[in-house]
Amino acid sequence: MKFRSAYSDVKRTPFETVGESVTQQHFEKEVDIKNIIKKHDRTGIISHVARGIAQYGDFSEVNEYREALDIVNNANASFGELPAEIRKMFENDAGAFFEFATNPENDEKMVELGLKVAPPSPESVAPPAEKAEKAEANNDE
């Protein structure tokens, strides 16, 4: 076995393209680094970098991609567990259901569908003194 080192003889192996080349030659001038630098010197802009729109802001509250994807997948799974009739009402669109469910104007309909617990009635929420009196009255009987 022969080991190759930096001091070994170099054996050159030429490469030749066989058949038609798939390189698109009409982009030759556009991607030539000399032409890109010349254009930058004239305009001060590197065109392929300037295509994007810069957005500045505080994005510290934005979830990581994986976290956001997990939230969406969990929401879709929860929506999938709803009865078929309810899913059909929203055309099997979890986003439409989310919009409906988070709108406070739809609280009564959510209670009717059994998707939300009804708020306690004023009669069931009695002050503690009244509850104690009712309990004593029931014990006396």
N, CA, C and O atoms as CSV, one atom per row, in Angstrom:
chain,resi,resn,atom,element,x,y,z
A,1,MET,N,N,0.854,-1.173,0.000
A,1,MET,CA,C,0.000,0.000,0.000
A,1,MET,C,C,0.897,1.232,0.000
A,1,MET,O,O,1.890,1.284,0.725
A,2,LYS,N,N,0.543,2.228,-0.819
A,2,LYS,CA,C,1.352,3.422,-0.954
A,2,LYS,C,C,0.588,4.609,-0.378
A,2,LYS,O,O,-0.559,4.854,-0.752
A,3,PHE,N,N,1.230,5.350,0.539
A,3,PHE,CA,C,0.613,6.519,1.158
A,3,PHE,C,C,0.966,7.761,0.364
A,3,PHE,O,O,2.083,7.900,-0.136
A,4,ARG,N,N,0.023,8.640,0.257
A,4,ARG,CA,C,0.227,9.872,-0.465
A,4,ARG,C,C,0.487,10.979,0.534
A,4,ARG,O,O,-0.186,11.048,1.562
A,5,SER,N,N,1.445,11.844,0.259
A,5,SER,CA,C,1.750,12.971,1.132
A,5,SER,C,C,1.864,14.237,0.294
A,5,SER,O,O,1.721,14.207,-0.929
A,6,ALA,N,N,2.122,15.342,0.969
A,6,ALA,CA,C,2.266,16.616,0.263
A,6,ALA,C,C,3.478,16.614,-0.661
A,6,ALA,O,O,3.578,17.441,-1.568
A,7,TYR,N,N,4.394,15.682,-0.427
A,7,TYR,CA,C,5.620,15.645,-1.222
A,7,TYR,C,C,5.569,14.592,-2.325
A,7,TYR,O,O,6.532,14.440,-3.077
A,8,SER,N,N,4.462,13.867,-2.429
A,8,SER,CA,C,4.326,12.849,-3.466
A,8,SER,C,C,4.131,13.520,-4.815
A,8,SER,O,O,3.756,14.689,-4.903
A,9,ASP,N,N,4.396,12.745,-5.871
A,9,ASP,CA,C,4.142,13.243,-7.222
A,9,ASP,C,C,2.634,13.381,-7.430
A,9,ASP,O,O,1.850,12.564,-6.947
A,10,VAL,N,N,2.243,14.435,-8.164
A,10,VAL,CA,C,0.834,14.696,-8.429
A,10,VAL,C,C,0.468,14.055,-9.758
A,10,VAL,O,O,1.126,14.271,-10.776
A,11,LYS,N,N,-0.586,13.271,-9.726
A,11,LYS,CA,C,-1.077,12.665,-10.956
A,11,LYS,C,C,-2.341,13.415,-11.348
A,11,LYS,O,O,-3.351,13.332,-10.650
A,12,ARG,N,N,-2.298,14.129,-12.435
A,12,ARG,CA,C,-3.446,14.924,-12.883
A,12,ARG,C,C,-4.407,14.041,-13.672
A,12,ARG,O,O,-4.010,13.238,-14.517
A,13,THR,N,N,-5.697,14.227,-13.356
A,13,THR,CA,C,-6.740,13.483,-14.056
A,13,THR,C,C,-7.664,14.491,-14.703
A,13,THR,O,O,-8.430,15.159,-14.009
A,14,PRO,N,N,-7.609,14.615,-16.027
A,14,PRO,CA,C,-8.474,15.596,-16.692
A,14,PRO,C,C,-9.934,15.145,-16.693
A,14,PRO,O,O,-10.237,13.956,-16.594
A,15,PHE,N,N,-10.841,16.144,-16.811
A,15,PHE,CA,C,-12.272,15.863,-16.872
A,15,PHE,C,C,-12.822,16.448,-18.158
A,15,PHE,O,O,-12.527,17.587,-18.518
A,16,GLU,N,N,-13.602,15.676,-18.823
A,16,GLU,CA,C,-14.223,16.145,-20.048
A,16,GLU,C,C,-15.724,15.874,-19.972
A,16,GLU,O,O,-16.150,14.787,-19.581
A,17,THR,N,N,-16.518,16.877,-20.352
A,17,THR,CA,C,-17.953,16.711,-20.377
A,17,THR,C,C,-18.326,15.871,-21.585
A,17,THR,O,O,-17.911,16.151,-22.709
A,18,VAL,N,N,-19.108,14.850,-21.336
A,18,VAL,CA,C,-19.558,13.989,-22.423
A,18,VAL,C,C,-21.023,14.324,-22.679
A,18,VAL,O,O,-21.834,14.317,-21.752
A,19,GLY,N,N,-21.355,14.608,-23.892
A,19,GLY,CA,C,-22.727,14.948,-24.236
A,19,GLY,C,C,-22.980,16.440,-24.049
A,19,GLY,O,O,-22.050,17.234,-23.912
A,20,GLU,N,N,-24.269,16.802,-24.047
A,20,GLU,CA,C,-24.653,18.205,-23.940
A,20,GLU,C,C,-24.546,18.670,-22.492
A,20,GLU,O,O,-24.959,17.948,-21.585
A,21,SER,N,N,-24.001,19.859,-22.259
A,21,SER,CA,C,-23.872,20.420,-20.916
A,21,SER,C,C,-25.239,20.908,-20.434
A,21,SER,O,O,-26.027,21.427,-21.225
A,22,VAL,N,N,-25.525,20.741,-19.129
A,22,VAL,CA,C,-26.794,21.202,-18.579
A,22,VAL,C,C,-26.654,22.585,-17.949
A,22,VAL,O,O,-27.624,23.128,-17.421
A,23,THR,N,N,-25.455,23.154,-18.002
A,23,THR,CA,C,-25.240,24.497,-17.479
A,23,THR,C,C,-25.914,25.506,-18.393
A,23,THR,O,O,-25.768,25.442,-19.614
A,24,GLN,N,N,-26.643,26.426,-17.807
A,24,GLN,CA,C,-27.356,27.436,-18.590
A,24,GLN,C,C,-26.409,28.598,-18.878
A,24,GLN,O,O,-26.175,29.447,-18.018
A,25,GLN,N,N,-25.874,28.627,-20.077
A,25,GLN,CA,C,-24.851,29.589,-20.441
A,25,GLN,C,C,-25.366,31.023,-20.559
A,25,GLN,O,O,-24.564,31.956,-20.522
A,26,HIS,N,N,-26.665,31.227,-20.699
A,26,HIS,CA,C,-27.181,32.582,-20.856
A,26,HIS,C,C,-27.096,33.382,-19.554
A,26,HIS,O,O,-27.322,34.592,-19.572
A,27,PHE,N,N,-26.774,32.738,-18.418
A,27,PHE,CA,C,-26.594,33.449,-17.152
A,27,PHE,C,C,-25.120,33.805,-16.894
A,27,PHE,O,O,-24.789,34.333,-15.832
A,28,GLU,N,N,-24.254,33.521,-17.845
A,28,GLU,CA,C,-22.815,33.675,-17.655
A,28,GLU,C,C,-22.427,35.080,-17.191
A,28,GLU,O,O,-21.697,35.222,-16.210
A,29,LYS,N,N,-22.899,36.110,-17.877
A,29,LYS,CA,C,-22.514,37.481,-17.519
A,29,LYS,C,C,-23.160,37.909,-16.199
A,29,LYS,O,O,-22.562,38.664,-15.433
A,30,GLU,N,N,-24.371,37.431,-15.933
A,30,GLU,CA,C,-25.097,37.816,-14.735
A,30,GLU,C,C,-24.437,37.296,-13.459
A,30,GLU,O,O,-24.495,37.955,-12.421
A,31,VAL,N,N,-23.812,36.122,-13.526
A,31,VAL,CA,C,-23.235,35.515,-12.330
A,31,VAL,C,C,-21.716,35.671,-12.251
A,31,VAL,O,O,-21.097,35.201,-11.296
A,32,ASP,N,N,-21.127,36.309,-13.218
A,32,ASP,CA,C,-19.679,36.541,-13.191
A,32,ASP,C,C,-19.362,37.532,-12.073
A,32,ASP,O,O,-19.924,38.627,-12.035
A,33,ILE,N,N,-18.460,37.152,-11.162
A,33,ILE,CA,C,-18.162,37.986,-9.997
A,33,ILE,C,C,-17.611,39.351,-10.406
A,33,ILE,O,O,-17.850,40.339,-9.712
A,34,LYS,N,N,-16.891,39.422,-11.498
A,34,LYS,CA,C,-16.360,40.707,-11.957
A,34,LYS,C,C,-17.497,41.668,-12.314
A,34,LYS,O,O,-17.447,42.851,-11.978
A,35,ASN,N,N,-18.519,41.147,-12.996
A,35,ASN,CA,C,-19.661,41.986,-13.355
A,35,ASN,C,C,-20.464,42.392,-12.119
A,35,ASN,O,O,-20.960,43.516,-12.052
A,36,ILE,N,N,-20.599,41.492,-11.138
A,36,ILE,CA,C,-21.334,41.811,-9.909
A,36,ILE,C,C,-20.626,42.942,-9.159
A,36,ILE,O,O,-21.280,43.865,-8.672
A,37,ILE,N,N,-19.299,42.877,-9.063
A,37,ILE,CA,C,-18.530,43.909,-8.349
A,37,ILE,C,C,-18.590,45.236,-9.108
A,37,ILE,O,O,-18.724,46.290,-8.486
A,38,LYS,N,N,-18.493,45.203,-10.434
A,38,LYS,CA,C,-18.587,46.443,-11.222
A,38,LYS,C,C,-19.931,47.124,-10.996
A,38,LYS,O,O,-19.998,48.343,-10.833
A,39,LYS,N,N,-21.006,46.327,-10.986
A,39,LYS,CA,C,-22.336,46.887,-10.766
A,39,LYS,C,C,-22.450,47.464,-9.361
A,39,LYS,O,O,-23.071,48.509,-9.164
A,40,HIS,N,N,-21.858,46.792,-8.394
A,40,HIS,CA,C,-21.880,47.285,-7.011
A,40,HIS,C,C,-21.125,48.605,-6.903
A,40,HIS,O,O,-21.562,49.520,-6.206
A,41,ASP,N,N,-20.000,48.700,-7.588
A,41,ASP,CA,C,-19.217,49.945,-7.551
A,41,ASP,C,C,-20.009,51.113,-8.140
A,41,ASP,O,O,-19.887,52.240,-7.660
A,42,ARG,N,N,-20.819,50.862,-9.169
A,42,ARG,CA,C,-21.619,51.923,-9.782
A,42,ARG,C,C,-22.823,52.304,-8.944
A,42,ARG,O,O,-23.096,53.489,-8.755
A,43,THR,N,N,-23.563,51.289,-8.428
A,43,THR,CA,C,-24.842,51.564,-7.761
A,43,THR,C,C,-24.776,51.502,-6.237
A,43,THR,O,O,-25.607,52.100,-5.553
A,44,GLY,N,N,-23.798,50.784,-5.709
A,44,GLY,CA,C,-23.717,50.605,-4.261
A,44,GLY,C,C,-24.641,49.511,-3.749
A,44,GLY,O,O,-24.786,49.338,-2.539
A,45,ILE,N,N,-25.262,48.778,-4.651
A,45,ILE,CA,C,-26.211,47.729,-4.269
A,45,ILE,C,C,-25.822,46.431,-4.957
A,45,ILE,O,O,-25.489,46.409,-6.142
A,46,ILE,N,N,-25.872,45.348,-4.184
A,46,ILE,CA,C,-25.704,44.030,-4.787
A,46,ILE,C,C,-27.117,43.527,-5.049
A,46,ILE,O,O,-27.865,43.243,-4.114
A,47,SER,N,N,-27.475,43.419,-6.320
A,47,SER,CA,C,-28.874,43.227,-6.708
A,47,SER,C,C,-29.509,41.956,-6.155
A,47,SER,O,O,-30.668,42.001,-5.742
A,48,HIS,N,N,-28.818,40.846,-6.128
A,48,HIS,CA,C,-29.472,39.622,-5.664
A,48,HIS,C,C,-29.685,39.628,-4.154
A,48,HIS,O,O,-30.509,38.863,-3.652
A,49,VAL,N,N,-28.968,40.465,-3.425
A,49,VAL,CA,C,-29.167,40.585,-1.984
A,49,VAL,C,C,-30.276,41.593,-1.698
A,49,VAL,O,O,-31.006,41.453,-0.717
A,50,ALA,N,N,-30.404,42.604,-2.547
A,50,ALA,CA,C,-31.370,43.680,-2.322
A,50,ALA,C,C,-32.799,43.288,-2.683
A,50,ALA,O,O,-33.711,44.096,-2.502
A,51,ARG,N,N,-33.021,42.086,-3.182
A,51,ARG,CA,C,-34.374,41.680,-3.576
A,51,ARG,C,C,-35.305,41.519,-2.379
A,51,ARG,O,O,-36.504,41.772,-2.492
A,52,GLY,N,N,-34.771,41.105,-1.243
A,52,GLY,CA,C,-35.590,40.897,-0.054
A,52,GLY,C,C,-35.980,42.216,0.585
A,52,GLY,O,O,-35.317,43.234,0.388
A,53,ILE,N,N,-37.059,42.191,1.351
A,53,ILE,CA,C,-37.524,43.381,2.049
A,53,ILE,C,C,-37.093,43.256,3.500
A,53,ILE,O,O,-37.428,42.281,4.173
A,54,ALA,N,N,-36.363,44.225,3.971
A,54,ALA,CA,C,-35.902,44.190,5.357
A,54,ALA,C,C,-37.061,44.496,6.294
A,54,ALA,O,O,-37.853,45.404,6.042
A,55,GLN,N,N,-37.152,43.742,7.365
A,55,GLN,CA,C,-38.182,43.969,8.374
A,55,GLN,C,C,-37.491,44.125,9.712
A,55,GLN,O,O,-36.695,43.275,10.113
A,56,TYR,N,N,-37.791,45.199,10.393
A,56,TYR,CA,C,-37.197,45.470,11.682
A,56,TYR,C,C,-38.291,45.472,12.734
A,56,TYR,O,O,-39.393,45.963,12.491
A,57,GLY,N,N,-37.990,44.930,13.887
A,57,GLY,CA,C,-38.980,44.918,14.960
A,57,GLY,C,C,-38.510,44.067,16.111
A,57,GLY,O,O,-37.461,43.427,16.038
A,58,ASP,N,N,-39.279,44.060,17.164
A,58,ASP,CA,C,-38.974,43.241,18.328
A,58,ASP,C,C,-39.681,41.905,18.143
A,58,ASP,O,O,-40.902,41.815,18.269
A,59,PHE,N,N,-38.906,40.876,17.845
A,59,PHE,CA,C,-39.467,39.552,17.616
A,59,PHE,C,C,-39.108,38.606,18.754
A,59,PHE,O,O,-39.071,37.392,18.554
A,60,SER,N,N,-38.841,39.140,19.945
A,60,SER,CA,C,-38.427,38.304,21.061
A,60,SER,C,C,-39.553,37.411,21.563
A,60,SER,O,O,-39.287,36.380,22.181
A,61,GLU,N,N,-40.812,37.786,21.310
A,61,GLU,CA,C,-41.950,36.995,21.779
A,61,GLU,C,C,-42.371,35.920,20.775
A,61,GLU,O,O,-43.272,35.130,21.058
A,62,VAL,N,N,-41.736,35.884,19.620
A,62,VAL,CA,C,-42.105,34.927,18.589
A,62,VAL,C,C,-41.579,33.551,18.984
A,62,VAL,O,O,-40.425,33.402,19.387
A,63,ASN,N,N,-42.449,32.550,18.861
A,63,ASN,CA,C,-42.053,31.184,19.186
A,63,ASN,C,C,-41.066,30.666,18.152
A,63,ASN,O,O,-41.010,31.141,17.017
A,64,GLU,N,N,-40.304,29.693,18.572
A,64,GLU,CA,C,-39.437,29.006,17.632
A,64,GLU,C,C,-40.318,28.241,16.651
A,64,GLU,O,O,-41.477,27.950,16.950
A,65,TYR,N,N,-39.790,27.924,15.519
A,65,TYR,CA,C,-40.560,27.234,14.479
A,65,TYR,C,C,-41.154,25.927,15.010
A,65,TYR,O,O,-42.329,25.636,14.782
A,66,ARG,N,N,-40.351,25.155,15.707
A,66,ARG,CA,C,-40.808,23.857,16.219
A,66,ARG,C,C,-41.957,24.043,17.212
A,66,ARG,O,O,-42.935,23.295,17.183
A,67,GLU,N,N,-41.835,25.046,18.093
A,67,GLU,CA,C,-42.889,25.314,19.073
A,67,GLU,C,C,-44.181,25.723,18.365
A,67,GLU,O,O,-45.262,25.245,18.711
A,68,ALA,N,N,-44.066,26.600,17.385
A,68,ALA,CA,C,-45.238,27.058,16.644
A,68,ALA,C,C,-45.896,25.891,15.907
A,68,ALA,O,O,-47.121,25.779,15.877
A,69,LEU,N,N,-45.083,25.036,15.320
A,69,LEU,CA,C,-45.608,23.876,14.608
A,69,LEU,C,C,-46.317,22.934,15.570
A,69,LEU,O,O,-47.363,22.381,15.230
A,70,ASP,N,N,-45.760,22.741,16.774
A,70,ASP,CA,C,-46.407,21.896,17.779
A,70,ASP,C,C,-47.751,22.478,18.207
A,70,ASP,O,O,-48.716,21.736,18.388
A,71,ILE,N,N,-47.823,23.792,18.368
A,71,ILE,CA,C,-49.073,24.441,18.762
A,71,ILE,C,C,-50.140,24.206,17.693
A,71,ILE,O,O,-51.278,23.865,18.013
A,72,VAL,N,N,-49.775,24.388,16.436
A,72,VAL,CA,C,-50.724,24.196,15.334
A,72,VAL,C,C,-51.151,22.730,15.245
A,72,VAL,O,O,-52.333,22.438,15.061
A,73,ASN,N,N,-50.197,21.813,15.375
A,73,ASN,CA,C,-50.533,20.388,15.296
A,73,ASN,C,C,-51.443,19.971,16.448
A,73,ASN,O,O,-52.376,19.193,16.245
A,74,ASN,N,N,-51.182,20.479,17.661
A,74,ASN,CA,C,-52.037,20.162,18.809
A,74,ASN,C,C,-53.447,20.726,18.604
A,74,ASN,O,O,-54.435,20.073,18.938
A,75,ALA,N,N,-53.531,21.936,18.056
A,75,ALA,CA,C,-54.841,22.539,17.796
A,75,ALA,C,C,-55.613,21.721,16.762
A,75,ALA,O,O,-56.813,21.495,16.923
A,76,ASN,N,N,-54.944,21.281,15.715
A,76,ASN,CA,C,-55.600,20.453,14.694
A,76,ASN,C,C,-56.044,19.115,15.277
A,76,ASN,O,O,-57.120,18.619,14.945
A,77,ALA,N,N,-55.216,18.528,16.150
A,77,ALA,CA,C,-55.579,17.254,16.773
A,77,ALA,C,C,-56.793,17.431,17.683
A,77,ALA,O,O,-57.691,16.589,17.695
A,78,SER,N,N,-56.820,18.521,18.442
A,78,SER,CA,C,-57.963,18.784,19.322
A,78,SER,C,C,-59.226,19.014,18.504
A,78,SER,O,O,-60.299,18.532,18.866
A,79,PHE,N,N,-59.104,19.743,17.413
A,79,PHE,CA,C,-60.251,19.984,16.535
A,79,PHE,C,C,-60.743,18.658,15.949
A,79,PHE,O,O,-61.947,18.456,15.793
A,80,GLY,N,N,-59.819,17.766,15.628
A,80,GLY,CA,C,-60.181,16.468,15.066
A,80,GLY,C,C,-60.937,15.589,16.043
A,80,GLY,O,O,-61.637,14.668,15.623
A,81,GLU,N,N,-60.813,15.853,17.344
A,81,GLU,CA,C,-61.517,15.071,18.363
A,81,GLU,C,C,-62.960,15.534,18.569
A,81,GLU,O,O,-63.738,14.848,19.232
A,82,LEU,N,N,-63.322,16.681,18.011
A,82,LEU,CA,C,-64.697,17.172,18.137
A,82,LEU,C,C,-65.637,16.277,17.340
A,82,LEU,O,O,-65.205,15.613,16.397
A,83,PRO,N,N,-66.913,16.252,17.704
A,83,PRO,CA,C,-67.881,15.464,16.933
A,83,PRO,C,C,-67.949,15.938,15.472
A,83,PRO,O,O,-67.705,17.106,15.168
A,84,ALA,N,N,-68.278,15.018,14.602
A,84,ALA,CA,C,-68.294,15.299,13.161
A,84,ALA,C,C,-69.253,16.419,12.806
A,84,ALA,O,O,-68.976,17.203,11.898
A,85,GLU,N,N,-70.395,16.510,13.519
A,85,GLU,CA,C,-71.370,17.557,13.198
A,85,GLU,C,C,-70.787,18.948,13.443
A,85,GLU,O,O,-71.011,19.876,12.665
A,86,ILE,N,N,-70.041,19.072,14.528
A,86,ILE,CA,C,-69.446,20.380,14.853
A,86,ILE,C,C,-68.353,20.713,13.854
A,86,ILE,O,O,-68.253,21.851,13.396
A,87,ARG,N,N,-67.530,19.724,13.511
A,87,ARG,CA,C,-66.473,19.975,12.514
A,87,ARG,C,C,-67.095,20.375,11.185
A,87,ARG,O,O,-66.553,21.225,10.478
A,88,LYS,N,N,-68.232,19.768,10.837
A,88,LYS,CA,C,-68.900,20.084,9.569
A,88,LYS,C,C,-69.413,21.528,9.573
A,88,LYS,O,O,-69.408,22.194,8.538
A,89,MET,N,N,-69.860,22.013,10.750
A,89,MET,CA,C,-70.331,23.402,10.858
A,89,MET,C,C,-69.239,24.387,10.441
A,89,MET,O,O,-69.523,25.462,9.912
A,90,PHE,N,N,-67.996,24.004,10.685
A,90,PHE,CA,C,-66.863,24.882,10.380
A,90,PHE,C,C,-66.113,24.409,9.143
A,90,PHE,O,O,-64.970,24.804,8.912
A,91,GLU,N,N,-66.761,23.559,8.349
A,91,GLU,CA,C,-66.203,23.047,7.092
A,91,GLU,C,C,-64.835,22.395,7.303
A,91,GLU,O,O,-63.938,22.517,6.468
A,92,ASN,N,N,-64.693,21.702,8.434
A,92,ASN,CA,C,-63.457,21.004,8.800
A,92,ASN,C,C,-62.239,21.935,8.801
A,92,ASN,O,O,-61.127,21.511,8.485
A,93,ASP,N,N,-62.456,23.186,9.152
A,93,ASP,CA,C,-61.384,24.174,9.197
A,93,ASP,C,C,-61.137,24.573,10.652
A,93,ASP,O,O,-61.947,25.270,11.262
A,94,ALA,N,N,-60.010,24.124,11.194
A,94,ALA,CA,C,-59.685,24.417,12.592
A,94,ALA,C,C,-59.508,25.919,12.811
A,94,ALA,O,O,-59.809,26.420,13.894
A,95,GLY,N,N,-59.033,26.631,11.817
A,95,GLY,CA,C,-58.860,28.080,11.927
A,95,GLY,C,C,-60.188,28.801,12.073
A,95,GLY,O,O,-60.316,29.737,12.863
A,96,ALA,N,N,-61.177,28.358,11.304
A,96,ALA,CA,C,-62.514,28.965,11.399
A,96,ALA,C,C,-63.108,28.692,12.779
A,96,ALA,O,O,-63.743,29.566,13.368
A,97,PHE,N,N,-62.903,27.484,13.291
A,97,PHE,CA,C,-63.404,27.154,14.625
A,97,PHE,C,C,-62.710,28.021,15.678
A,97,PHE,O,O,-63.359,28.513,16.602
A,98,PHE,N,N,-61.407,28.208,15.544
A,98,PHE,CA,C,-60.660,29.034,16.495
A,98,PHE,C,C,-61.200,30.459,16.523
A,98,PHE,O,O,-61.380,31.038,17.594
A,99,GLU,N,N,-61.458,31.025,15.344
A,99,GLU,CA,C,-62.011,32.376,15.269
A,99,GLU,C,C,-63.374,32.447,15.962
A,99,GLU,O,O,-63.667,33.404,16.679
A,100,PHE,N,N,-64.191,31.431,15.740
A,100,PHE,CA,C,-65.522,31.387,16.349
A,100,PHE,C,C,-65.409,31.247,17.874
A,100,PHE,O,O,-66.075,31.963,18.623
A,101,ALA,N,N,-64.564,30.325,18.317
A,101,ALA,CA,C,-64.472,30.010,19.747
A,101,ALA,C,C,-63.858,31.149,20.559
A,101,ALA,O,O,-64.180,31.298,21.738
A,102,THR,N,N,-63.001,31.940,19.968
A,102,THR,CA,C,-62.342,33.018,20.712
A,102,THR,C,C,-63.121,34.325,20.673
A,102,THR,O,O,-62.726,35.297,21.317
A,103,ASN,N,N,-64.221,34.362,19.928
A,103,ASN,CA,C,-65.048,35.561,19.865
A,103,ASN,C,C,-66.037,35.542,21.033
A,103,ASN,O,O,-66.867,34.635,21.111
A,104,PRO,N,N,-65.968,36.531,21.953
A,104,PRO,CA,C,-66.862,36.537,23.118
A,104,PRO,C,C,-68.345,36.589,22.750
A,104,PRO,O,O,-69.184,36.178,23.551
A,105,GLU,N,N,-68.682,37.073,21.577
A,105,GLU,CA,C,-70.080,37.135,21.150
A,105,GLU,C,C,-70.678,35.737,20.938
A,105,GLU,O,O,-71.899,35.587,20.910
A,106,ASN,N,N,-69.838,34.731,20.792
A,106,ASN,CA,C,-70.305,33.375,20.517
A,106,ASN,C,C,-70.341,32.495,21.764
A,106,ASN,O,O,-70.471,31.276,21.649
A,107,ASP,N,N,-70.228,33.087,22.954
A,107,ASP,CA,C,-70.207,32.303,24.189
A,107,ASP,C,C,-71.466,31.459,24.362
A,107,ASP,O,O,-71.377,30.290,24.738
A,108,GLU,N,N,-72.630,32.034,24.094
A,108,GLU,CA,C,-73.886,31.295,24.267
A,108,GLU,C,C,-73.951,30.093,23.327
A,108,GLU,O,O,-74.367,29.007,23.731
A,109,LYS,N,N,-73.541,30.286,22.082
A,109,LYS,CA,C,-73.554,29.195,21.107
A,109,LYS,C,C,-72.566,28.104,21.527
A,109,LYS,O,O,-72.843,26.918,21.347
A,110,MET,N,N,-71.413,28.497,22.087
A,110,MET,CA,C,-70.430,27.519,22.560
A,110,MET,C,C,-71.026,26.690,23.700
A,110,MET,O,O,-70.789,25.484,23.778
A,111,VAL,N,N,-71.794,27.325,24.577
A,111,VAL,CA,C,-72.455,26.609,25.677
A,111,VAL,C,C,-73.500,25.651,25.113
A,111,VAL,O,O,-73.604,24.512,25.568
A,112,GLU,N,N,-74.283,26.106,24.117
A,112,GLU,CA,C,-75.296,25.260,23.480
A,112,GLU,C,C,-74.663,24.023,22.847
A,112,GLU,O,O,-75.222,22.928,22.912
A,113,LEU,N,N,-73.483,24.207,22.230
A,113,LEU,CA,C,-72.801,23.090,21.579
A,113,LEU,C,C,-72.126,22.165,22.582
A,113,LEU,O,O,-71.659,21.083,22.226
A,114,GLY,N,N,-72.078,22.601,23.845
A,114,GLY,CA,C,-71.435,21.791,24.877
A,114,GLY,C,C,-69.924,21.917,24.878
A,114,GLY,O,O,-69.225,21.061,25.420
A,115,LEU,N,N,-69.421,22.978,24.274
A,115,LEU,CA,C,-67.977,23.180,24.185
A,115,LEU,C,C,-67.452,24.129,25.250
A,115,LEU,O,O,-66.245,24.327,25.382
A,116,LYS,N,N,-68.375,24.713,26.007
A,116,LYS,CA,C,-67.972,25.660,27.032
A,116,LYS,C,C,-68.908,25.489,28.220
A,116,LYS,O,O,-70.098,25.218,28.055
A,117,VAL,N,N,-68.358,25.649,29.415
A,117,VAL,CA,C,-69.166,25.542,30.623
A,117,VAL,C,C,-69.936,26.838,30.793
A,117,VAL,O,O,-69.381,27.930,30.666
A,118,ALA,N,N,-71.222,26.701,31.082
A,118,ALA,CA,C,-72.068,27.884,31.261
A,118,ALA,C,C,-71.618,28.644,32.500
A,118,ALA,O,O,-71.282,28.030,33.513
A,119,PRO,N,N,-71.607,29.959,32.432
A,119,PRO,CA,C,-71.243,30.730,33.619
A,119,PRO,C,C,-72.285,30.497,34.704
A,119,PRO,O,O,-73.458,30.285,34.396
A,120,PRO,N,N,-71.875,30.533,35.970
A,120,PRO,CA,C,-72.838,30.285,37.047
A,120,PRO,C,C,-73.936,31.341,37.050
A,120,PRO,O,O,-73.688,32.517,36.786
A,121,SER,N,N,-75.166,30.895,37.357
A,121,SER,CA,C,-76.286,31.833,37.406
A,121,SER,C,C,-76.205,32.636,38.697
A,121,SER,O,O,-75.585,32.189,39.661
A,122,PRO,N,N,-76.811,33.797,38.730
A,122,PRO,CA,C,-76.754,34.633,39.933
A,122,PRO,C,C,-77.339,33.929,41.150
A,122,PRO,O,O,-76.909,34.198,42.272
A,123,GLU,N,N,-78.311,33.032,40.962
A,123,GLU,CA,C,-78.920,32.318,42.080
A,123,GLU,C,C,-77.957,31.330,42.700
A,123,GLU,O,O,-77.939,31.144,43.917
A,124,SER,N,N,-77.137,30.682,41.839
A,124,SER,CA,C,-76.204,29.690,42.370
A,124,SER,C,C,-75.000,30.338,43.036
A,124,SER,O,O,-74.310,29.697,43.828
A,125,VAL,N,N,-74.745,31.588,42.725
A,125,VAL,CA,C,-73.640,32.312,43.344
A,125,VAL,C,C,-74.226,33.201,44.428
A,125,VAL,O,O,-74.448,34.393,44.218
A,126,ALA,N,N,-74.467,32.622,45.558
A,126,ALA,CA,C,-75.031,33.375,46.685
A,126,ALA,C,C,-73.893,33.767,47.619
A,126,ALA,O,O,-72.886,33.063,47.689
A,127,PRO,N,N,-74.033,34.869,48.330
A,127,PRO,CA,C,-72.997,35.237,49.292
A,127,PRO,C,C,-72.835,34.133,50.340
A,127,PRO,O,O,-73.800,33.422,50.622
A,128,PRO,N,N,-71.659,33.972,50.918
A,128,PRO,CA,C,-71.393,32.896,51.871
A,128,PRO,C,C,-72.359,32.892,53.057
A,128,PRO,O,O,-72.691,31.815,53.552
A,129,ALA,N,N,-72.818,34.036,53.527
A,129,ALA,CA,C,-73.730,34.087,54.667
A,129,ALA,C,C,-75.057,33.421,54.314
A,129,ALA,O,O,-75.615,32.684,55.126
A,130,GLU,N,N,-75.571,33.677,53.092
A,130,GLU,CA,C,-76.833,33.075,52.663
A,130,GLU,C,C,-76.687,31.567,52.529
A,130,GLU,O,O,-77.602,30.825,52.886
A,131,LYS,N,N,-75.542,31.100,52.015
A,131,LYS,CA,C,-75.313,29.666,51.867
A,131,LYS,C,C,-75.303,28.993,53.232
A,131,LYS,O,O,-75.851,27.904,53.403
A,132,ALA,N,N,-74.680,29.645,54.190
A,132,ALA,CA,C,-74.613,29.067,55.537
A,132,ALA,C,C,-76.010,28.978,56.143
A,132,ALA,O,O,-76.344,27.978,56.779
A,133,GLU,N,N,-76.824,30.002,55.955
A,133,GLU,CA,C,-78.194,29.996,56.483
A,133,GLU,C,C,-79.019,28.879,55.843
A,133,GLU,O,O,-79.786,28.204,56.529
A,134,LYS,N,N,-78.861,28.677,54.502
A,134,LYS,CA,C,-79.591,27.620,53.808
A,134,LYS,C,C,-79.150,26.251,54.312
A,134,LYS,O,O,-79.974,25.353,54.485
A,135,ALA,N,N,-77.853,26.093,54.547
A,135,ALA,CA,C,-77.333,24.827,55.029
A,135,ALA,C,C,-77.877,24.519,56.429
A,135,ALA,O,O,-78.237,23.378,56.721
A,136,GLU,N,N,-77.935,25.537,57.290
A,136,GLU,CA,C,-78.471,25.353,58.644
A,136,GLU,C,C,-79.944,25.006,58.586
A,136,GLU,O,O,-80.410,24.151,59.340
A,137,ALA,N,N,-80.682,25.657,57.701
A,137,ALA,CA,C,-82.107,25.390,57.563
A,137,ALA,C,C,-82.337,23.959,57.099
A,137,ALA,O,O,-83.283,23.313,57.550
A,138,ASN,N,N,-81.496,23.453,56.213
A,138,ASN,CA,C,-81.622,22.080,55.733
A,138,ASN,C,C,-81.267,21.090,56.827
A,138,ASN,O,O,-81.863,20.015,56.898
A,139,ASN,N,N,-80.307,21.426,57.683
A,139,ASN,CA,C,-79.907,20.550,58.788
A,139,ASN,C,C,-80.975,20.475,59.860
A,139,ASN,O,O,-81.117,19.435,60.504
A,140,ASP,N,N,-81.737,21.551,60.077
A,140,ASP,CA,C,-82.763,21.584,61.098
A,140,ASP,C,C,-83.912,20.685,60.741
A,140,ASP,O,O,-84.606,20.186,61.627
A,141,GLU,N,N,-84.130,20.466,59.472
A,141,GLU,CA,C,-85.293,19.687,59.040
A,141,GLU,C,C,-85.072,18.278,59.318
A,141,GLU,O,O,-85.934,17.449,59.030
